[in-house]
């Protein structure tokens, strides 16, 4: 099993042999293992795979093999000193002191040597530390887990399921009945009153519409509307 192809969580990642590859791929995978608190057990690891030594839950076996060297550009094969420095700085201080520096040629450390430098032995019992609260998984970690689940069932994952909205609880003191009535009386007293309704609709309107002369009904036609109906207020049909 390689470093970039882990089993479904929460099983530990067991790296049998990984010869490395693009540093950015291994950086992303290492950050994923770190965020999900995944245990990584390494038998043989070369090149960019040695980033595993930066993980808090990494362990090695006495017969494990780690091979270190400088990073180089894949196109022109020239040494990339910036990426090489990032690799070197990711190792624990004791490992950096033992290596001294990275070169184009492999520097090899055995699992027995790494255990002596403070890396955990996979054969030793793992010390569990209780947390006060569960560790929150970042969004990208949840997306990776969801992608693994979907790929197991043969489906292509699009995005992780959305989290339910969090609820904030606030403790408040309940109001007494007297306080409720007092509060509502205050609201009603402050509200403006509507204008008074007139006693008679006949005096409510001071402006009338002008009388408009409508055409005379055609001789022989029968009116459709009742005789008392007016289409407009104060409009009368003119007599011709």
C-alpha positions in Angstrom: 0.0 0.0 0.0 1.3 3.4 -0.9 1.2 6.7 1.0 -1.2 8.3 -1.4 -3.8 5.5 -1.4 -5.0 4.9 2.2 -7.6 2.4 3.2 -11.0 3.7 4.4 -11.0 5.5 7.7 -10.4 4.9 10.6 -8.1 2.0 9.6 -4.4 2.9 10.0 -2.4 3.7 6.9 0.2 1.0 6.4 2.9 2.0 3.8 4.6 -1.1 2.6 6.8 0.7 0.1 6.5 4.1 -1.4 9.3 5.5 -3.7 7.9 9.1 -3.7 6.7 11.5 -6.3 5.5 15.1 -6.7 6.1 16.9 -3.4 2.8 18.9 -3.6 0.8 15.6 -3.7 2.6 14.3 -0.6 2.2 17.6 1.2 -1.6 17.6 0.6 -1.9 13.9 1.7 0.2 14.6 4.8 -1.9 17.5 5.8 -5.0 15.3 5.4 -3.6 12.7 7.7 -2.7 15.4 10.2 -6.1 17.0 10.2 -7.9 13.7 10.6 -5.5 12.4 13.3 -4.8 9.3 11.2 -2.1 6.8 12.3 0.5 6.1 9.6 2.8 3.0 9.8 5.7 3.0 7.5 7.9 0.0 6.3 9.8 1.7 3.4 9.6 5.3 2.4 11.7 7.3 -0.2 11.9 10.9 -1.2 8.7 12.9 -0.8 7.2 10.1 1.2 9.5 11.0 4.1 7.2 13.9 4.9 5.4 11.2 6.9 8.0 11.9 9.7 6.3 15.2 10.3 3.1 13.6 11.5 2.3 13.2 15.2 0.8 9.7 14.7 3.6 8.2 12.5 5.4 5.1 13.6 8.2 2.9 12.1 9.4 -0.6 12.5 12.9 -1.5 13.5 13.6 -2.9 10.0 11.9 0.1 8.2 14.0 2.0 5.6 13.8 5.7 4.9 15.7 7.3 2.0 16.2 11.1 1.9 17.5 13.3 -0.9 17.1 16.8 -2.4 14.0 17.6 -4.5 14.6 18.4 -8.1 12.6 19.8 -11.1 11.0 17.0 -13.1 11.6 18.8 -16.4 15.2 19.8 -16.3 16.4 17.6 -13.3 17.9 20.6 -11.5 17.8 20.7 -7.8 14.9 22.8 -6.3 16.6 24.2 -3.2 13.4 25.9 -2.0 11.3 22.6 -2.0 14.3 20.8 -0.5 14.4 23.2 2.4 10.7 22.6 3.0 11.2 18.9 3.1 14.2 19.2 5.4 12.3 21.6 7.8 9.4 19.2 8.1 11.5 16.5 9.8 11.8 16.4 13.6 14.8 18.2 15.0 16.6 15.0 16.0 16.2 13.7 12.4 17.5 16.9 10.9 20.5 16.9 13.2 21.3 13.3 12.2 20.9 14.0 8.5 22.9 17.3 8.6 21.6 18.3 5.1 20.0 16.8 2.0 22.1 16.0 -1.1 21.4 14.6 -4.5 22.4 11.2 -3.3 20.3 9.1 -1.0 20.9 9.3 2.8 19.4 6.2 4.4 18.2 5.9 8.0 16.8 2.6 9.4 13.7 2.3 11.5 15.9 1.3 14.4 17.9 4.5 14.1 14.7 6.6 13.8 13.2 4.9 16.9 16.4 5.9 18.8 15.8 9.5 17.5 12.3 9.6 19.1 10.1 8.2 16.3 7.5 5.9 17.8 8.0 2.1 17.4 4.9 0.5 15.7 5.5 -2.6 17.8 5.2 -0.6 21.0 1.8 0.0 22.6 0.3 3.3 21.4 -0.3 5.9 24.1 -3.9 7.3 23.8 -4.6 10.8 25.0 -8.1 11.7 26.0 -9.5 14.9 24.6 -11.8 17.3 26.4 -14.0 17.5 23.3 -14.0 15.8 19.9 -11.6 17.3 17.4 -13.5 19.2 14.7 -12.7 18.1 11.2 -12.0 20.9 8.7 -14.2 21.2 5.6 -11.5 19.7 3.3 -11.1 16.7 5.5 -14.8 16.0 5.5 -14.8 16.3 1.7 -12.0 13.7 1.5 -13.8 11.3 3.8 -17.1 11.7 1.8 -15.2 11.1 -1.5 -13.7 7.8 -0.1 -17.2 6.6 0.9 -18.7 7.4 -2.5 -15.9 5.8 -4.4 -16.3 2.6 -2.3 -19.9 2.2 -3.6 -18.9 3.0 -7.2 -20.3 6.5 -7.3 -18.6 9.8 -8.1 -18.7 12.1 -5.2 -19.6 15.7 -6.0 -19.4 17.4 -2.6 -19.7 16.6 1.0 -23.1 16.6 2.7 -23.8 20.0 4.2 -23.6 20.3 7.9 -26.8 21.1 9.9 -26.9 24.7 11.1 -25.6 25.2 14.5 -28.0 26.4 17.2 -27.0 28.9 19.9 -28.9 28.7 23.1 -29.3 31.8 25.2 -30.7 31.7 28.8 -33.3 34.4 29.5 -35.6 35.2 32.4 -39.3 34.7 31.8 -41.5 37.8 32.2 -44.3 37.9 34.8 -47.9 38.5 33.8 -47.8 42.0 35.2 -44.7 42.8 33.1 -46.3 41.4 30.0 -49.4 43.7 30.4 -47.3 46.7 31.3 -45.1 46.1 28.2 -48.2 45.8 25.9 -49.9 48.9 27.4 -46.7 50.9 26.7 -46.7 49.7 23.1 -50.4 50.6 22.5 -50.0 54.0 24.2 -47.1 54.9 21.9 -48.9 53.8 18.7 -50.5 56.6 16.6 -54.3 56.6 16.3 -56.0 56.4 12.9 -58.0 59.4 11.7 -61.6 59.6 12.9 -64.2 58.2 10.7 -66.8 60.8 9.4 -70.4 60.4 10.6 -71.8 60.5 7.1 -70.2 59.5 3.9 -72.1 62.4 2.2 -69.9 64.9 4.0 -66.7 63.0 3.7 -66.2 64.0 0.1 -66.2 67.6 -0.8 -65.1 67.3 -4.4 -67.5 65.8 -6.9 -66.7 64.6 -10.4 -68.0 66.8 -13.3 -71.1 65.6 -15.1 -70.1 63.9 -18.3 -72.6 63.6 -21.2 -72.8 60.1 -22.4 -74.3 59.0 -25.8 -78.0 58.4 -25.9 -79.1 54.9 -25.9 -79.9 53.6 -29.4 -83.6 53.6 -30.3 -85.1 50.2 -29.7 -82.2 49.0 -27.5 -82.9 47.6 -24.1 -80.8 48.8 -21.2 -78.6 46.1 -19.6 -78.1 47.6 -16.2 -80.8 48.6 -13.7 -82.2 52.1 -14.0 -80.7 53.2 -10.7 -77.2 52.1 -11.6 -74.7 54.8 -12.5 -71.3 53.9 -13.9 -69.6 56.8 -12.2 -70.6 58.9 -9.2 -72.5 62.0 -10.0 -72.8 61.2 -13.7 -76.1 61.4 -15.5 -76.9 60.5 -19.0 -77.7 63.6 -21.0 -81.0 64.0 -22.6 -81.0 64.7 -26.3 
